[in-house]
């Protein structure tokens, strides 16, 4: 009888170990390095689909909706871009393709750059400034705001 209990106990320990390993996803077996710094989830390089479609549209290769869904038209535009840039035309926007494609994204002006000292500030007429309306306050909120 005691032999059966020991085997049952060992089976239960193995079952709990399997459940625990399944819960952590065997993460201890995964490599530490996930690849390129822009790699998502350590699986492979995947640029943002909206940015990818925007860059393809700027390159005049994509004229469909920029919806963030990489469908057949997006893949065909990627293939065409790859052909034009002498890359492997597989329709997948990998690291090399993205390095060339991202140059077509519109460049945002940095807010941290200092204005040119030679350029005079724009003349702004204060009467043309429109402020957003303040939300209406209840009597209780108004009292809290006005009475210290």
VONUMAR-670180 format. One line per field, with one value per atom (N, C-alpha, C): residue in one letter; x, y, z. Coordinates in nm, 4 decimals, decimal comma, padded with zeros to 6 digits. Example, Ala and Ser with C-alpha at 12.3 -4.5 7.8 and 13.67 -1.06 7.14 Angstrom:
<nodes>
r	[a;a;a;s;s;s]
x	[01,3190;01,2300;01,3200;01,2850;01,3670;01,2900]
y	[-00,5690;-00,4500;-00,3300;-00,2250;-00,1060;00,0030]
z	[00,7800;00,7800;00,7800;00,7080;00,7140;00,7870]
</nodes>
This chain:
<nodes>
r	[x;x;x;x;x;x;x;x;x;x;x;x;x;x;x;x;x;x;x;x;x;x;x;x;x;x;x;x;x;x;x;x;x;x;x;x;x;x;x;x;x;x;x;x;x;x;x;x;x;x;x;x;x;x;x;x;x;x;x;x;x;x;x;x;x;x;x;x;x;x;x;x;x;x;x;x;x;x;x;x;x;x;x;x;x;x;x;x;x;x;x;x;x;x;x;x;x;x;x;x;x;x;x;x;x;x;x;x;x;x;x;x;x;x;x;x;x;x;x;x;x;x;x;x;x;x;x;x;x;x;x;x;x;x;x;x;x;x;x;x;x;x;x;x;x;x;x;x;x;x;x;x;x;x;x;x;x;x;x;x;x;x;x;x;x;x;x;x;x;x;x;x;x;x;x;x;x;x;x;x;x;x;x;x;x;x;x;x;x;x;x;x;x;x;x;x;x;x;x;x;x;x;x;x;x;x;x;x;x;x;x;x;x;x;x;x;x;x;x;x;x;x;x;x;x;x;x;x;x;x;x;x;x;x;x;x;x;x;x;x;x;x;x;x;x;x;x;x;x;x;x;x;x;x;x;x;x;x;x;x;x;x;x;x;x;x;x;x;x;x;x;x;x;x;x;x;x;x;x;x;x;x;x;x;x;x;x;x;x;x;x;x;x;x;x;x;x;x;x;x;x;x;x;x;x;x;x;x;x;x;x;x;x;x;x;x;x;x;x;x;x;x;x;x;x;x;x;x;x;x;x;x;x;x;x;x;x;x;x;x;x;x;x;x;x;x;x;x;x;x;x;x;x;x;x;x;x;x;x;x;x;x;x;x;x;x;x;x;x;x;x;x;x;x;x;x;x;x;x;x;x;x;x;x;x;x;x;x;x;x;x;x;x;x;x;x;x;x;x;x;x;x;x;x;x;x;x;x;x;x;x;x;x;x;x;x;x;x;x;x;x;x;x;x;x;x;x;x;x;x;x;x;x;x;x;x;x;x;x;x;x;x;x;x]
x	[00,0816;00,0000;00,0862;00,1953;00,2811;00,3510;00,3828;00,4452;00,3533;00,2233;00,1256;00,1182;00,1229;00,1157;00,2399;00,3565;00,4780;00,4722;00,4273;00,4170;00,3142;00,2044;00,1017;00,1567;00,2315;00,2914;00,3917;00,4735;00,5706;00,4994;00,3900;00,3134;00,2537;00,2061;00,1488;00,2567;00,3771;00,4870;00,5247;00,5283;00,5596;00,4518;00,3252;00,2153;00,2273;00,2558;00,2704;00,3904;00,4979;00,6153;00,5822;00,5088;00,4704;00,3801;00,2876;00,1989;00,2805;00,3758;00,4587;00,5431;00,6025;00,6835;00,5991;00,4789;00,3906;00,3522;00,3349;00,2965;00,4041;00,5319;00,6385;00,6836;00,6307;00,6587;00,8013;00,8653;01,0029;01,0941;01,0711;01,1476;01,2966;01,3307;01,4719;01,5443;01,4712;01,5318;01,5497;01,4876;01,4949;01,6290;01,6830;01,8092;01,7918;01,8985;01,8925;01,8795;01,9563;01,9548;01,8382;01,7542;01,6365;01,6592;01,7816;01,8063;01,8269;01,7743;01,7883;01,7176;01,7695;01,7055;01,5589;01,5176;01,3787;01,2920;01,3471;01,2730;01,1611;01,0454;00,9328;00,9136;00,8970;00,8710;00,9820;01,1000;01,2109;01,1882;01,0843;01,0516;01,1204;01,1152;01,1740;01,1434;01,2011;01,1824;01,0474;00,9676;00,8373;00,8135;00,8259;00,7951;00,6448;00,6079;00,4677;00,3981;00,2879;00,2217;00,1734;00,1287;00,0825;00,2007;00,3147;00,4329;00,4793;00,4724;00,5140;00,4257;00,2938;00,2015;00,2193;00,2447;00,2675;00,3918;00,4991;00,6230;00,6039;00,5302;00,5032;00,4194;00,3245;00,2419;00,3275;00,4201;00,5089;00,6021;00,6320;00,7173;00,6360;00,5070;00,4145;00,4017;00,4030;00,3883;00,2618;00,1933;00,0756;-00,0304;-00,1495;-00,2562;-00,3844;-00,3743;-00,4901;-00,5004;-00,5993;-00,6204;-00,5051;-00,4623;-00,3603;-00,4355;-00,4508;-00,5330;-00,4562;-00,3263;-00,2468;-00,2599;-00,3278;-00,3447;-00,2557;-00,1625;-00,0716;-00,1404;-00,2076;-00,2793;-00,2060;-00,2744;-00,2102;-00,1577;-00,2308;-00,1840;-00,0597;-00,0549;00,0634;00,1834;00,1632;00,2739;00,3233;00,2312;00,2721;00,3512;00,3108;00,3849;00,5244;00,5340;00,6648;00,7519;00,6933;00,7695;00,8223;00,7369;00,7786;00,8914;00,8783;00,9833;01,1136;01,1037;01,2234;01,2888;01,2063;01,2619;01,3353;01,2738;01,3338;01,4635;01,4763;01,5931;01,6894;01,6746;01,7640;01,7743;01,6584;01,6497;01,5776;01,5802;01,5065;01,3577;01,2908;01,1492;01,0601;01,0477;00,9646;00,8355;00,8175;00,6956;00,6944;00,8070;00,8171;00,9065;00,8592;00,9373;01,0283;01,1440;01,2434;01,3303;01,4388;01,5250;01,5859;01,6415;01,7060;01,6061;01,4873;01,3841;01,3422;01,3208;01,2749;01,3801;01,5091;01,6147;01,6061;01,5713;01,5584;01,4209;01,3175;01,1806;01,1513;01,2075;01,1734;01,2212;01,3104;01,3544;01,2414;01,1354;01,0215;00,9188;00,9367;00,8437;00,8625;00,7533;00,7675;00,8496;00,9430;01,0285;00,9555;00,9500;00,8851;00,9873;00,9445;01,0334;01,0461;01,1644;01,1894;01,1443;01,0755;01,0326;01,1466;01,2530;01,3641;01,4648;01,4548;01,5492;01,5225;01,6301;01,6177;01,5785;01,4931;01,4570;01,5784;01,5749;01,6828;01,6814;01,7937;01,7935;01,7745;01,7989;01,7830;01,6361;01,5538;01,4131;01,3340;01,2646;01,1858;01,0638;01,0176;00,8995;00,7776;00,6840;00,5660;00,4810;00,4182;00,3280;00,1934;00,1518;00,0247;-00,0678;-00,1835;-00,2854;-00,3603;-00,3545;-00,4207;-00,5708;-00,6328;-00,7775;-00,8138;-00,7151;-00,7446;-00,7253;-00,6746;-00,6525;-00,7862;-00,8170;-00,9411;-00,9066;-00,9577;-00,9339;-01,0494;-01,0213;-01,1301;-01,2222;-01,3501;-01,4431;-01,4148;-01,4297;-01,4122;-01,5373;-01,5207;-01,6386;-01,7240;-01,8549;-01,9451;-01,9289;-01,9234;-01,9066;-02,0397;-02,0585;-02,1781;-02,1581;-02,2655;-02,2577;-02,1586;-02,1582;-02,0683;-01,9227;-01,8937;-01,7583;-01,7119;-01,8037;-01,7703;-01,7378;-01,8140;-01,7901;-01,6531;-01,6189;-01,4886;-01,3742;-01,3958;-01,2933;-01,2731;-01,3805;-01,3730;-01,3466;-01,3973;-01,3821;-01,2639;-01,1650;-01,0467;-01,0756]
y	[-00,1198;00,0000;00,1266;00,1224;00,2400;00,2637;00,1606;00,1732;00,2451;00,2162;00,2825;00,4307;00,4646;00,6046;00,6811;00,6168;00,6834;00,7113;00,6105;00,6312;00,7384;00,7412;00,8428;00,9811;00,9897;01,1166;01,1631;01,0721;01,1072;01,1509;01,0853;01,1234;01,2626;01,2915;01,4240;01,5310;01,5016;01,5976;01,6223;01,5169;01,5332;01,6158;01,5915;01,6668;01,8151;01,8462;01,9855;02,0503;01,9740;02,0262;02,0589;01,9711;01,9956;02,1186;02,1336;02,2502;02,3778;02,3725;02,4898;02,5251;02,4256;02,4517;02,5057;02,4541;02,5049;02,6494;02,6824;02,8186;02,9200;02,8816;02,9777;02,9690;02,8743;02,8658;02,8250;02,7508;02,7067;02,8241;02,9370;03,0566;03,0390;02,9451;02,9237;02,8614;02,8072;02,7488;02,8493;02,9669;03,0669;03,1388;03,1806;03,2539;03,3893;03,4362;03,5647;03,6780;03,6716;03,7786;03,7593;03,8620;03,8524;03,9011;03,9294;03,9748;04,1252;04,1873;04,3309;04,4066;04,5248;04,6004;04,6334;04,6432;04,6761;04,5508;04,4352;04,3102;04,3122;04,2664;04,2588;04,1133;04,0925;03,9611;03,8601;03,9048;03,8146;03,7181;03,7366;03,6430;03,6828;03,8056;03,8526;03,9994;04,0584;04,2010;04,2266;04,3145;04,3507;04,4998;04,5786;04,7208;04,7413;04,8581;04,8917;04,8948;04,8202;04,8153;04,9512;05,0390;05,1713;05,2520;05,2470;05,3181;05,2588;05,1263;05,0599;05,1035;05,1037;05,1454;05,2935;05,3757;05,5184;05,5399;05,4688;05,4821;05,4320;05,3228;05,2716;05,3708;05,4352;05,5360;05,6562;05,6971;05,8087;05,7746;05,6452;05,6005;05,5776;05,6116;05,5939;05,4482;05,3575;05,2151;05,1562;05,2330;05,1820;05,2900;05,2560;05,3561;05,3072;05,2040;05,1512;05,2199;05,1811;05,2411;05,2067;05,3039;05,2809;05,2392;05,1073;05,0525;04,9668;04,9488;04,8681;04,7191;04,6792;04,5369;04,5055;04,4139;04,3761;04,2672;04,3120;04,2211;04,2029;04,1457;04,1184;04,2439;04,3556;04,4783;04,5344;04,5256;04,5723;04,4851;04,3537;04,2629;04,2840;04,3097;04,3348;04,4656;04,5669;04,6935;04,6726;04,5891;04,5587;04,4873;04,3897;04,3180;04,4149;04,5072;04,6044;04,6926;04,7369;04,8175;04,7383;04,6108;04,5278;04,5105;04,4912;04,4789;04,6064;04,7210;04,8490;04,8773;04,8207;04,8473;04,7292;04,6366;04,5219;04,4406;04,4159;04,3315;04,2032;04,1044;03,9813;04,0135;03,9918;04,0292;03,9176;03,9116;03,8081;03,8632;03,9953;04,0557;04,0680;04,0390;04,0492;04,1681;04,2562;04,3753;04,3423;04,2866;04,2544;04,3746;04,3481;04,4564;04,5338;04,4641;04,5334;04,6157;04,5581;04,6314;04,7554;04,7395;04,8517;04,9621;04,9247;05,0251;05,1186;05,0658;05,1504;05,2165;05,1446;05,1949;05,3086;05,3041;05,4054;05,5448;05,5538;05,6872;05,7627;05,6924;05,7565;05,8102;05,7814;05,8349;05,9852;06,0588;06,2036;06,2327;06,3237;06,3597;06,4595;06,4297;06,5202;06,6219;06,7450;06,8478;06,8297;06,8425;06,8270;06,9528;06,9332;07,0467;07,0968;07,0166;07,0552;07,1451;07,1565;07,2399;07,3873;07,4602;07,6034;07,6758;07,7780;07,8541;07,9287;07,9541;08,0274;08,1707;08,2198;08,3554;08,4639;08,4329;08,5306;08,5475;08,4481;08,4537;08,5266;08,6331;08,7046;08,6204;08,6366;08,5610;08,6054;08,5172;08,5556;08,6572;08,7475;08,8441;08,7769;08,7740;08,7101;08,8161;08,8243;08,9173;08,8489;08,9026;08,8363;08,8188;08,9008;08,8884;08,7655;08,7072;08,5901;08,4587;08,4649;08,3432;08,2946;08,1700;08,1102;08,0068;08,0275;07,9343;07,8341;07,7123;07,6159;07,6568;07,6273;07,6658;07,5855;07,6526;07,5832;07,5014;07,3846;07,3034;07,3724;07,3511;07,4116;07,3408;07,4196;07,3633;07,3618;07,2586;07,2549;07,3557;07,3880;07,4859;07,4385;07,3090;07,2545;07,2664;07,2341;07,2454;07,3902;07,4800;07,6209;07,6739;07,6286;07,6718;07,6225;07,4962;07,4421;07,5195;07,5627;07,6344;07,7752;07,8416;07,9804;07,9972;07,9039;07,9184;07,8334;07,8959;07,8200;07,7272]
z	[00,0000;00,0000;00,0000;00,0768;00,0839;-00,0501;-00,1253;-00,2564;-00,3542;-00,3439;-00,4312;-00,3979;-00,2688;-00,2279;-00,2733;-00,2671;-00,3103;-00,4598;-00,5376;-00,6821;-00,7150;-00,6416;-00,6641;-00,6312;-00,5215;-00,4815;-00,5880;-00,6395;-00,7433;-00,8715;-00,9064;-01,0249;-01,0067;-00,8864;-00,8595;-00,8691;-00,8160;-00,8257;-00,9713;-01,0529;-01,1954;-01,2649;-01,2287;-01,2901;-01,2552;-01,1277;-01,0873;-01,1552;-01,1716;-01,2400;-01,3852;-01,4525;-01,5916;-01,6026;-01,5091;-01,5096;-01,4875;-01,3941;-01,3666;-01,4882;-01,5536;-01,6717;-01,7861;-01,8004;-01,9053;-01,8756;-01,7484;-01,7097;-01,7385;-01,7224;-01,7503;-01,8947;-01,9683;-02,1108;-02,1428;-02,0519;-02,0745;-02,1094;-02,0440;-02,0779;-02,0513;-01,9661;-01,9381;-02,0574;-02,1559;-02,2734;-02,3865;-02,3745;-02,4803;-02,4743;-02,5895;-02,5862;-02,5182;-02,4555;-02,3859;-02,4857;-02,5952;-02,6942;-02,7880;-02,8056;-02,8904;-03,0313;-03,0711;-03,2070;-03,2106;-03,3137;-03,3341;-03,2224;-03,1824;-03,0743;-03,0993;-03,2273;-03,2559;-03,2638;-03,2278;-03,2334;-03,1299;-03,1703;-03,0790;-03,0362;-02,9102;-02,8513;-02,8818;-02,9263;-02,9510;-03,0654;-03,1462;-03,2539;-03,3829;-03,4188;-03,5430;-03,5596;-03,6620;-03,6828;-03,7482;-03,6888;-03,7448;-03,7257;-03,8334;-03,8190;-03,8028;-03,7532;-03,7350;-03,8713;-03,8899;-04,0204;-04,0708;-03,9818;-04,0251;-04,0791;-04,0087;-04,0580;-04,1908;-04,2028;-04,3250;-04,4423;-04,4222;-04,5285;-04,5612;-04,4607;-04,4840;-04,5692;-04,5366;-04,6131;-04,7562;-04,7737;-04,9084;-04,9885;-04,9226;-04,9903;-05,0303;-04,9425;-04,9741;-05,0899;-05,1055;-05,2160;-05,3434;-05,3404;-05,4538;-05,4982;-05,4006;-05,4314;-05,3717;-05,2876;-05,2170;-05,2177;-05,2705;-05,2753;-05,2098;-05,1295;-05,0592;-04,9223;-04,8451;-04,7133;-04,6194;-04,5415;-04,4391;-04,3138;-04,2991;-04,1921;-04,0932;-04,1161;-04,0245;-04,0470;-04,1541;-04,1859;-04,3056;-04,2861;-04,3939;-04,4759;-04,5817;-04,6695;-04,8009;-04,9020;-05,0303;-05,1003;-05,0910;-05,1583;-05,0907;-04,9595;-04,8876;-04,9218;-04,9222;-04,9546;-05,0976;-05,1915;-05,3302;-05,3401;-05,2639;-05,2629;-05,2041;-05,1003;-05,0419;-05,1449;-05,2166;-05,3197;-05,4260;-05,4692;-05,5706;-05,5167;-05,3924;-05,3299;-05,3240;-05,2878;-05,2788;-05,4166;-05,5207;-05,6558;-05,6960;-05,6686;-05,7062;-05,6308;-05,5114;-05,4273;-05,4215;-05,5162;-05,5282;-05,3996;-05,3381;-05,2198;-05,2594;-05,1725;-05,1981;-05,1984;-05,3112;-05,3263;-05,2742;-05,1408;-05,0792;-05,0193;-05,0220;-04,9694;-04,8186;-04,7537;-04,6086;-04,5770;-04,4929;-04,4580;-04,3411;-04,3743;-04,2729;-04,2417;-04,1699;-04,1246;-04,2411;-04,3403;-04,4531;-04,5340;-04,5561;-04,6302;-04,5518;-04,4215;-04,3401;-04,3326;-04,3278;-04,3233;-04,4437;-04,5602;-04,6798;-04,6878;-04,6455;-04,6583;-04,5615;-04,4412;-04,3404;-04,3776;-04,4752;-04,5189;-04,5895;-04,6289;-04,6942;-04,5943;-04,4666;-04,3664;-04,3551;-04,3336;-04,3162;-04,1906;-04,2041;-04,0915;-04,0032;-03,8728;-03,7790;-03,7298;-03,7173;-03,6653;-03,5151;-03,4670;-03,3242;-03,2506;-03,1414;-03,0601;-02,9719;-02,9623;-02,8764;-02,9464;-03,0778;-03,1497;-03,1193;-03,1011;-03,0732;-03,2010;-03,1904;-03,3100;-03,3640;-03,4926;-03,5576;-03,5042;-03,4510;-03,3943;-03,4996;-03,6254;-03,7331;-03,7730;-03,7423;-03,7810;-03,6732;-03,7091;-03,6081;-03,5685;-03,4449;-03,4023;-03,4823;-03,5039;-03,5816;-03,5055;-03,5810;-03,5205;-03,4970;-03,3731;-03,3384;-03,2827;-03,3440;-03,2960;-03,1822;-03,0599;-02,9464;-02,9652;-03,0476;-03,0663;-03,1502;-03,2191;-03,3021;-03,2272;-03,1031;-03,0257;-02,9702;-02,9992;-02,9520;-02,8463;-02,7264;-02,6175;-02,6112;-02,5700;-02,5567;-02,4428;-02,4554;-02,3485;-02,2222;-02,1100;-01,9831;-01,9548;-01,8946;-01,8638;-01,7582;-01,7700;-01,6722;-01,5383;-01,4324;-01,2993;-01,2264;-01,1469;-01,0626;-00,9497;-00,8789;-00,7698;-00,6642;-00,6350;-00,5329;-00,5776;-00,7060;-00,7568;-00,7615;-00,7990;-00,8053;-00,6665;-00,5675;-00,4292;-00,3825;-00,4146;-00,3765;-00,4426;-00,5652;-00,6384;-00,5851;-00,5425;-00,4996;-00,3509;-00,2678;-00,1233;-00,0776;-00,0139;00,0303;00,1448]
</nodes>
